[in-house]
Amino acid sequence: MFLTQATIAADPDMHDRVAQAAAQEGAADDGFDPDWWAQGWRRVWAAAPGWDTAWESAVAGGVPSPGADPGVITDGMILSQVQAMMPFRTVVAPLP
């Protein structure tokens, strides 16, 4: 599960899709570059319920690029996760 979530978080196609959803939902209106926001929160959105299972199923089924395949993690799944993470905010570094 965690390795799969880490793989999703590092996938450039997933980053692009999540960033695009953030752009559509107004990240820039809230003062955030959608790419920067998606990068900062990648560990959170990659842990969305059901994403790891869908990814693992796609890999087992021979899908060559699960992050680019909207049949694996759908646009609706991405949109739902991005909306659940709103309002857009920065990732705050922990105190030393």
C-alpha positions, 0 to 999 in steps of 0.5 A, a space after each residue: 500500500 505505502 509503496 504504491 502510494 509513493 509511486 503514485 505521488 512520484 508519477 509525473 502524469 498524476 502530478 499533471 492531472 492533479 495540478 490541472 484539477 487544482 487549476 480548474 478548482 481555483 488554486 491560482 485564484 487563492 494565490 497558489 501555482 497549481 503545480 507547486 500545490 500539487 507537488 507540496 501535497 502529493 503525499 496526501 492526494 496519493 493516499 486518497 481512498 481506493 487509488 492504491 488499489 486501482 493502481 495495483 490492479 492496473 499494473 497487474 493488468 499490464 497497463 503501461 502508464 497507469 498515471 496517464 490512463 483515466 480509466 485507472 484513476 478517473 478524473 472524477 476521483 482526482 476532482 473529488 480528492 482535490 475538492 476534499 483538500 480545499 480550501 487551498 493552503 500551503 504545506 507548513 514545515 514542522 517546527 524544529 
